[in-house]
């Protein structure tokens, strides 16, 4: 087990200091002119702000073994012989003398005063030690001896390490394996053990704080047992039954909020994916919680994987979706959400290129050109490899993760930009970003704007990703889901072939017709076909007429409450052609109903909803009154308006 680096009791450190600082009479060495009336070791220095707690706590346990006999009695047993302790202390003093001499030589002749600043390097300090043949032959690790000697000098107040003890870090020595080759799993074992110990310490600190809220006496006993008991005995006493939890890099409360609260095993598996440098495609049906999964995945990366929020980029199709993701994420993880970049493809491209459309009218805006230019910059077109890599690093700004919402809605320009950001064509895998995309290949409401589902269908091959499926619907009734499956089943080349949408298990006990089964005596929650003339406006008017029927007690013996009526409005399924969106918005807006998904007026047009009376008059003038046949839903033929 790696050394624990917190809550070192002062009396334990003082005891170890006295043991390790015992003067030696065995080695004939010159005594440095250092105050001898104060004794101390690196273990005591561990209590100074910024010191290396892990290393000092390790040396403490290496010197003595402590066992609590009673509340007021502590048993201390030496782990090494007195001779070994004395030899180590003497070597440290010899090293301190050499280092002090090196630093004194750096002071210009004739300099007087107090707190004289001296600058040097770790290499020069190490050379001062290894230049002594006796010291060089007596130790195996000069770097470690140098660190301990400097810390000891600092504690004796012979010198002060600049800006505290965090400045001094010995140089890293890199050894090349003779045979070369790739790293193996066993090579990462020490690092994994180190991080596992850090994770345990996080949980111990949380347990200490939680225990202290109830009883400080218990919290102090927990702190003492942490250093006195073995790992297993400590966990058994203070954290029983939490073996799985303490291996996670987050608290139990955070885990429940981010993962367990989903309540869906498939969603939990997608969110808690711990694979490194992997690309994921989530194929999600309507109402299956795909945006929720995306938001919880971001939260998991930050709170559980401990990723830097500044290294996460989230792309959505429009500003409304981006704002919704920000709100949800802030609600889930608080202020950490502010570090995540949530943007549309167009906004990202404009930032990369440095473009602005301020003061320009809609006709002169070339969003597609800006997106293509941003992709060219990221790829480094026309630059040599080194320059292209440097330019990409500058533009990417440390992003490591990219998450894309509604991937089926992207067009060729957005596809090119996302591929450039993710580094799809880069040979070096370490320079690529991990790409997480959610989408539904069964819908494509932005085809008029150039979006195509061929890009989501190419995701598996482009990014070597295996899709995950979200098919549980939390939004619709069983009747609507069955009708939707029947409508989409004949479609060819579906990525979700064989993955029929199903009602969420949590809603399985609800009536097949949903809430309307009890409120609508005519259709009773069944799916209907409304016959009406051809055209988007006619279909919208038919939908409006049916909603008025449900609202008007004179036409419907049972009044449908407002919440159910609004939910019904959101279940209208039609896809208007470009140019008719504003008329449909008029219908819904004038009637006080929530708008269908993103049907907004064309950009740059002056849109005002007409009065409801005018809309009704126009509808009657054109004979757009739906004839309600209420015949059973069939899978063949067109379905102009589905409820």
C-alpha positions in Angstrom: 0.0 0.0 0.0 1.3 3.4 -0.9 2.0 5.9 1.9 -1.0 7.9 3.3 -0.2 11.5 3.2 -2.6 13.3 5.6 -3.3 13.6 9.3 0.2 12.8 10.6 -0.1 13.2 14.4 2.3 15.8 15.8 3.4 13.5 18.7 4.2 10.8 16.2 6.3 13.1 14.0 8.2 14.5 17.1 9.0 11.0 18.3 10.3 9.9 14.9 12.3 13.1 14.7 14.1 12.4 18.0 14.8 8.8 16.9 16.1 9.7 13.4 18.0 12.8 14.7 20.0 11.0 17.4 23.7 12.1 17.1 26.3 9.5 16.1 29.7 8.9 17.5 30.5 6.1 15.2 31.6 7.8 12.0 34.7 10.2 12.0 33.3 13.1 10.0 33.6 16.8 10.1 30.8 18.6 11.8 29.2 21.3 9.8 28.7 24.7 11.4 25.0 24.1 11.9 23.0 24.7 15.0 23.1 21.4 17.0 20.7 22.4 19.7 17.7 21.7 17.4 17.1 18.4 16.0 14.6 17.6 13.2 14.0 15.4 10.1 12.0 15.5 7.0 9.2 13.9 8.9 8.8 17.0 11.0 9.0 19.1 7.9 6.0 17.3 6.6 3.9 19.6 8.8 5.1 22.7 7.0 2.8 24.1 4.3 3.4 22.7 0.9 5.7 19.9 2.0 5.9 16.5 0.5 3.6 14.7 2.9 3.6 11.4 1.1 7.3 11.0 1.1 7.7 12.0 4.7 4.9 9.8 6.0 6.6 6.9 4.1 9.9 7.5 5.9 8.1 7.8 9.2 6.6 4.3 8.9 9.9 3.0 7.5 11.6 4.0 10.8 9.1 2.9 13.5 6.0 0.8 13.9 3.3 2.3 16.1 0.5 0.4 17.9 -2.0 1.9 20.2 -2.1 -0.1 23.4 -4.7 2.0 25.2 -6.2 5.4 25.0 -3.1 7.0 26.6 -0.4 4.5 25.7 1.4 4.1 22.4 3.8 1.2 21.6 6.8 2.2 19.5 9.0 -0.4 17.8 12.0 0.3 15.7 11.9 -0.9 12.1 15.6 -0.6 11.7 18.6 -0.9 14.0 20.1 2.0 15.9 23.2 1.8 13.9 21.3 2.1 10.7 19.4 5.1 12.0 22.6 6.8 13.2 24.3 6.1 9.9 21.4 7.6 7.9 21.4 10.7 10.1 25.1 11.2 9.7 25.0 10.9 6.0 22.3 13.5 5.9 24.4 15.9 7.9 27.4 15.3 5.6 25.2 16.0 2.6 23.9 19.2 4.3 27.4 20.4 4.8 28.3 19.9 1.1 25.1 21.6 0.0 25.6 24.5 2.3 29.1 25.0 1.1 27.9 25.0 -2.5 25.3 27.7 -1.7 27.7 29.8 0.3 30.1 29.8 -2.7 27.3 31.3 -4.8 27.2 34.5 -2.6 29.4 37.3 -4.0 32.5 38.1 -1.9 31.9 40.9 0.6 28.1 40.5 0.7 26.6 41.1 4.1 23.1 41.0 5.5 20.3 38.6 6.3 18.1 36.6 4.1 20.5 36.7 1.1 18.9 35.1 -1.9 20.9 32.4 -3.8 19.9 30.9 -7.1 21.0 27.4 -8.2 19.8 24.4 -10.0 19.1 20.8 -9.0 21.8 19.7 -11.3 24.4 21.8 -9.5 23.3 20.7 -6.1 23.5 17.1 -7.2 27.0 17.6 -8.6 28.1 19.0 -5.2 27.0 15.8 -3.5 28.4 13.4 -6.1 31.7 15.3 -6.1 32.3 13.8 -2.6 33.7 10.3 -3.2 32.7 9.1 0.3 29.1 10.3 0.0 28.8 9.0 -3.6 29.9 5.5 -2.5 27.8 5.5 0.6 24.3 6.0 -1.0 22.4 4.4 -3.8 20.1 7.4 -4.6 21.9 10.8 -4.5 18.6 12.6 -5.4 16.8 11.3 -2.4 19.8 12.2 -0.1 19.8 15.7 -1.6 16.1 16.2 -0.9 16.3 15.0 2.7 19.4 17.2 3.4 17.7 20.3 1.9 14.5 19.7 3.9 16.6 19.2 7.1 18.4 22.5 6.5 15.1 24.2 5.9 13.7 22.8 9.2 16.8 23.9 11.1 16.2 27.4 9.6 19.8 27.4 8.2 18.2 28.2 4.9 14.7 28.8 3.6 13.6 27.1 0.4 12.1 29.8 -1.8 8.2 29.9 -1.8 8.0 27.1 0.8 8.9 23.5 0.3 6.9 22.9 -2.9 9.6 24.5 -5.2 12.1 21.8 -4.7 11.5 18.8 -7.0 14.4 16.5 -8.0 14.9 16.0 -11.7 13.2 13.0 -13.3 15.5 10.3 -14.5 14.1 8.4 -17.6 15.5 5.0 -18.3 15.1 3.5 -21.7 14.2 -0.2 -21.9 17.0 -2.1 -23.7 14.6 -4.0 -25.9 12.2 -1.1 -26.6 8.6 -2.1 -27.6 5.2 -1.0 -26.3 4.2 -0.5 -22.6 2.5 -3.5 -21.0 -0.3 -3.5 -18.4 2.2 -4.4 -15.7 4.2 -1.2 -16.5 1.2 0.9 -15.3 0.6 -1.1 -12.1 2.7 1.2 -9.8 0.9 4.3 -11.2 -2.5 2.6 -10.7 -1.6 1.7 -7.2 -0.6 5.4 -6.5 -3.9 6.7 -7.9 -5.8 4.0 -6.0 -4.2 5.2 -2.8 -5.0 8.8 -3.6 -8.7 7.8 -4.2 -8.8 6.0 -0.9 -7.4 9.1 0.9 -10.2 11.2 -0.7 -12.8 8.8 0.8 -11.1 8.7 4.2 -11.1 12.5 4.3 -14.8 12.6 3.4 -15.5 10.0 6.1 -13.5 12.0 8.6 -15.6 15.1 7.8 -18.9 13.3 7.9 -17.9 11.6 11.2 -16.8 14.9 12.7 -20.2 16.4 12.0 -21.7 13.9 14.4 -18.9 13.5 16.9 -15.4 15.0 16.9 -14.2 12.4 19.4 -15.1 9.7 16.8 -13.5 11.7 14.1 -10.2 11.9 16.1 -10.3 8.1 16.7 -10.8 7.6 13.0 -7.8 9.8 12.3 -5.6 7.9 14.8 -6.7 4.5 13.5 -5.8 5.5 10.0 -2.2 5.6 10.9 -2.2 2.8 13.5 -4.2 0.1 11.8 -3.5 -1.8 8.7 -5.6 -0.9 5.6 -8.0 -3.8 5.9 -8.6 -3.4 9.6 -9.2 0.3 9.2 -11.7 -0.2 6.4 -13.5 -2.9 8.3 -13.8 -0.7 11.3 -14.7 2.7 9.8 -15.9 2.0 6.2 -17.5 -1.4 6.2 -19.3 -2.6 3.1 -17.9 0.3 1.0 -15.3 -1.7 -0.9 -16.7 -0.7 -4.3 -17.3 2.9 -3.4 -13.8 3.6 -2.2 -12.3 2.5 -5.5 -14.3 5.3 -7.3 -12.7 8.7 -7.6 -15.8 10.5 -6.3 -18.1 10.5 -3.3 -21.0 8.1 -2.8 -23.4 11.0 -3.1 -21.9 12.2 -6.4 -22.0 8.7 -7.8 -25.7 8.3 -6.9 -26.5 11.7 -8.5 -24.6 11.1 -11.7 -25.0 7.4 -12.3 -27.5 5.6 -10.1 -30.2 8.3 -10.5 -30.5 7.4 -14.2 -32.3 4.2 -13.1 -31.6 2.6 -16.5 -28.9 -0.1 -16.8 -28.1 0.8 -20.4 -27.9 4.5 -19.7 -25.7 3.8 -16.7 -23.4 1.6 -18.8 -23.0 4.4 -21.4 -22.4 7.1 -18.9 -19.9 5.1 -16.7 -17.7 3.9 -19.7 -14.1 4.0 -18.4 -12.4 3.1 -21.6 -9.5 5.4 -22.6 -9.3 7.1 -26.0 -12.5 5.5 -27.3 -15.2 6.7 -29.6 -18.8 6.1 -28.8 -22.0 6.3 -30.9 -25.3 6.3 -29.0 -28.2 5.5 -31.3 -31.3 6.6 -29.4 -35.0 6.5 -30.2 -37.4 9.3 -29.5 -38.0 10.2 -25.9 -35.2 7.8 -24.7 -33.2 10.4 -22.8 -30.3 10.9 -25.1 -29.6 14.5 -24.1 -29.8 13.4 -20.4 -27.3 10.7 -21.1 -24.9 13.2 -22.8 -25.1 15.6 -19.8 -24.5 12.9 -17.3 -21.6 11.6 -19.3 -20.0 15.1 -19.1 -20.6 15.1 -15.3 -19.1 11.6 -15.1 -15.9 12.8 -16.8 -15.6 15.7 -14.5 -16.6 14.3 -11.1 -15.7 10.6 -11.4 -12.9 10.5 -14.0 -11.5 13.8 -12.7 -11.0 15.3 -16.1 -10.4 19.0 -16.5 -13.7 20.7 -17.5 -11.7 23.0 -19.8 -10.7 19.9 -21.8 -14.3 19.1 -22.7 -16.0 20.4 -25.8 -19.8 19.9 -26.4 -21.3 20.7 -29.8 -25.1 21.1 -30.4 -27.0 21.9 -33.5 -28.6 25.2 -32.3 -28.3 27.7 -29.5 -31.5 26.6 -27.7 -30.0 23.0 -27.3 -26.7 24.5 -26.2 -28.4 26.6 -23.5 -30.4 23.6 -22.3 -27.2 21.5 -22.0 -25.6 24.3 -19.9 -28.6 24.5 -17.6 -28.8 20.8 -17.0 -25.1 20.4 -16.5 -24.9 23.3 -14.0 -27.8 21.8 -12.1 -25.9 18.5 -11.9 -22.4 19.6 -11.0 -22.6 23.3 -10.1 -19.9 25.7 -10.8 -17.7 23.0 -12.5 -20.0 23.3 -15.5 -18.7 26.8 -16.2 -15.4 25.4 -17.4 -17.0 23.2 -20.1 -17.3 24.7 -23.6 -20.8 24.2 -24.9 -21.2 25.6 -28.4 -22.9 25.3 -31.8 -20.8 24.2 -34.7 -21.2 27.7 -36.3 -20.1 29.5 -33.1 -17.1 27.3 -32.7 -16.1 27.9 -36.3 -16.4 31.6 -36.0 -14.2 31.6 -32.8 -11.6 29.5 -34.5 -11.5 31.7 -37.6 -12.0 35.0 -35.7 -15.0 36.0 -37.8 -17.9 38.1 -36.8 -21.2 38.9 -38.6 -22.0 42.0 -36.5 -23.6 44.6 -38.7 -24.2 42.3 -41.6 -27.6 41.3 -42.9 -28.8 37.7 -43.3 -28.0 37.6 -47.1 -24.3 38.3 -46.6 -23.7 35.7 -43.9 -21.8 32.7 -45.1 -21.9 30.2 -42.2 -20.9 27.3 -44.4 -17.9 29.0 -45.7 -16.8 29.9 -42.1 -17.2 26.3 -41.0 -15.1 25.0 -44.0 -12.4 27.5 -43.3 -12.2 26.4 -39.6 -11.8 22.8 -40.7 -9.0 23.8 -43.0 -7.2 25.6 -40.2 -7.5 22.6 -37.9 -6.2 20.2 -40.6 -3.3 22.6 -41.4 -4.0 22.4 -45.2 -0.9 23.7 -47.1 1.4 23.5 -44.1 4.2 21.1 -43.3 3.5 18.5 -40.7 5.2 20.3 -37.8 3.5 23.6 -38.6 0.2 21.9 -39.0 0.5 20.2 -35.6 1.5 23.4 -33.9 -1.4 25.3 -35.4 -3.8 22.6 -34.4 -2.5 22.6 -30.8 -3.0 26.3 -30.6 -6.6 26.1 -32.0 -7.7 23.1 -30.0 -6.7 24.7 -26.7 -6.2 21.5 -24.7 -9.5 19.8 -25.6 -9.4 16.1 -25.0 -13.1 15.1 -25.2 -15.7 16.1 -27.8 -19.4 15.3 -27.4 -21.9 15.9 -30.1 -25.7 16.1 -29.6 -28.2 15.2 -32.4 -25.5 13.9 -34.7 -28.1 13.0 -37.3 -28.7 16.7 -37.9 -25.2 17.6 -39.1 -24.5 18.5 -42.7 -21.3 18.1 -44.8 -19.8 21.3 -43.3 -20.4 20.3 -39.7 -19.2 16.8 -40.5 -15.9 18.2 -41.8 -15.5 20.4 -38.8 -16.2 17.7 -36.2 -13.8 15.3 -38.0 -11.1 18.0 -38.0 -11.6 18.8 -34.3 -11.5 15.1 -33.4 -8.4 14.5 -35.5 -10.0 11.7 -37.5 -7.3 11.6 -40.2 -4.3 12.1 -37.8 -1.9 9.2 -37.7 -0.8 9.8 -34.1 -3.6 8.3 -31.9 -2.4 10.5 -28.9 -3.4 13.6 -30.8 -6.9 12.5 -31.5 -9.9 13.5 -29.3 -12.3 10.9 -27.8 -15.6 11.5 -29.6 -19.0 10.8 -28.0 -22.0 11.3 -30.3 -25.7 10.8 -29.7 -28.3 10.7 -32.4 -31.3 9.0 -34.1 -30.9 7.7 -37.6 -34.7 7.4 -38.0 -35.2 11.2 -38.0 -33.7 14.0 -40.1 -35.8 17.1 -39.8 -33.0 19.4 -41.2 -32.7 17.8 -44.6 -33.8 21.1 -46.1 -30.7 22.7 -44.6 -28.3 20.0 -46.0 -28.3 17.6 -43.0 -28.0 14.0 -44.0 -28.2 10.7 -42.0 -25.4 9.3 -44.1 -22.9 10.9 -41.7 -24.3 9.1 -38.7 -24.4 5.9 -40.7 -20.7 6.3 -41.5 -19.7 7.0 -37.9 -18.9 3.3 -37.1 -16.4 3.1 -40.0 -15.0 6.6 -39.6 -14.3 6.3 -35.9 -14.1 2.6 -35.3 -17.0 2.7 -32.9 -19.5 0.2 -31.8 -22.9 1.7 -31.3 -24.9 1.6 -28.1 -28.7 1.6 -28.3 -31.2 3.5 -26.2 -34.7 2.3 -27.1 -36.8 2.8 -23.9 -39.2 5.6 -24.5 -40.1 7.8 -21.5 -42.3 10.2 -23.3 -45.1 8.4 -25.2 -47.9 5.9 -24.4 -47.7 2.3 -25.5 -50.2 2.9 -28.3 -48.1 5.7 -29.8 -44.9 3.6 -29.5 -46.6 0.7 -31.3 -47.8 2.9 -34.1 -44.4 4.5 -34.5 -42.7 1.1 -34.7 -45.2 0.1 -37.4 -44.6 3.2 -39.4 -40.8 3.0 -39.4 -40.4 -0.8 -39.8 -40.6 -0.8 -43.6 -37.7 1.7 -43.9 -34.6 0.2 -45.3 -30.9 0.5 -44.1 -31.9 1.4 -40.6 -29.1 1.3 -38.0 -31.7 0.4 -35.4 -33.1 -2.5 -37.4 -34.3 -5.1 -34.9 -34.2 -2.5 -32.1 -37.9 -1.6 -31.7 -38.7 1.2 -29.5 -40.3 0.0 -26.2 -42.0 1.8 -23.4 -39.8 2.5 -20.4 -39.9 -0.2 -17.8 -40.8 2.4 -15.2 -44.0 3.2 -17.3 -45.0 -0.4 -18.2 -47.9 -0.4 -15.7 -49.5 2.7 -17.2 -52.6 2.3 -19.5 -51.7 1.7 -23.2 -53.5 4.9 -24.1 -51.8 7.0 -21.5 -53.6 9.7 -19.6 -56.0 10.4 -22.5 -57.4 6.9 -22.2 -59.5 8.2 -19.3 -60.2 11.7 -20.7 -61.1 11.1 -24.3 -64.3 9.1 -24.8 -63.9 9.1 -28.6 -60.4 7.9 -29.2 -59.6 6.7 -25.7 -55.9 7.2 -26.2 -55.8 5.2 -29.4 -53.8 6.3 -32.5 -56.0 8.0 -35.1 -55.7 9.0 -38.7 -57.3 12.4 -39.5 -58.3 12.8 -43.1 -57.7 16.2 -44.5 -56.7 17.9 -47.7 -53.0 17.7 -48.8 -50.5 20.3 -47.7 -48.7 21.3 -44.5 -51.2 24.1 -43.7 -54.1 21.7 -44.1 -52.5 19.2 -41.8 -51.7 21.8 -39.2 -55.3 23.0 -39.3 -56.5 19.5 -38.8 -54.3 19.1 -35.8 -55.6 22.4 -34.4 -59.2 21.2 -34.9 -58.6 18.0 -33.0 -57.0 19.8 -30.2 -60.0 22.2 -30.0 -62.2 19.1 -29.8 -60.3 17.8 -26.8 -60.4 21.2 -25.1 -64.1 22.1 -25.7 -66.5 20.5 -23.3 -69.3 21.0 -25.8 -67.6 18.8 -28.3 -66.1 16.4 -25.8 -68.1 15.1 -22.9 -64.9 15.0 -20.8 -62.7 18.0 -20.6 -59.0 17.2 -21.1 -56.9 19.0 -18.4 -54.4 21.5 -19.7 -51.2 19.5 -18.9 -52.5 16.5 -20.8 -53.6 18.7 -23.7 -50.2 20.4 -23.9 -48.5 17.0 -23.9 -50.8 15.9 -26.7 -49.7 18.9 -28.7 -46.1 17.8 -28.4 -46.9 14.4 -29.8 -48.0 15.7 -33.2 -45.8 14.1 -35.9 -45.4 15.9 -39.2 -42.5 17.4 -41.1 -43.2 20.6 -42.9 -41.5 21.6 -46.0 -39.2 24.7 -46.0 -41.2 27.8 -46.5 -44.3 26.5 -44.5 -42.7 26.5 -41.1 -43.9 30.0 -40.2 -47.5 29.2 -41.0 -47.4 26.2 -38.7 -45.8 28.4 -36.0 -48.8 30.7 -36.5 -51.2 27.9 -35.9 -49.6 26.7 -32.7 -48.5 30.1 -31.3 -51.9 31.7 -31.9 -53.6 28.8 -30.2 -51.4 29.1 -27.1 -49.8 25.6 -27.7 -46.2 24.6 -27.3 -44.4 24.6 -30.6 -43.4 21.4 -32.4 -39.6 20.6 -32.3 -37.7 23.5 -33.9 -40.3 24.6 -36.5 -39.3 28.2 -36.1 -39.7 30.9 -38.8 -37.0 31.2 -41.5 -34.1 33.4 -40.3 -34.3 37.0 -41.3 -38.1 37.0 -41.9 -40.4 39.4 -40.0 -42.8 36.9 -38.4 -45.9 37.8 -36.4 -48.6 35.4 -35.3 -52.1 36.4 -36.7 -55.0 36.6 -34.3 -56.7 33.3 -33.6 -60.0 34.6 -35.2 -58.2 35.4 -38.4 -56.6 32.0 -38.5 -59.9 30.3 -38.0 -61.5 32.4 -40.7 -58.7 31.5 -43.1 -59.1 27.8 -42.2 -62.9 27.9 -42.8 -62.4 29.8 -46.1 -60.1 27.1 -47.4 -62.3 24.2 -46.1 -59.6 22.9 -43.9 -61.9 21.3 -41.4 -60.7 17.7 -40.6 -63.2 14.9 -41.0 -62.8 12.6 -38.0 -63.3 9.0 -39.1 -61.6 7.4 -36.0 -60.8 4.3 -38.0 -58.2 1.9 -36.5 -54.6 2.8 -37.4 -53.2 0.7 -40.3 -49.6 0.3 -41.2 -50.2 0.8 -44.9 -50.8 4.1 -46.6 -49.9 7.7 -45.7 -50.4 9.0 -42.3 -50.7 12.8 -42.6 -51.2 13.5 -38.9 -50.5 11.0 -36.2 -51.7 11.4 -32.6 
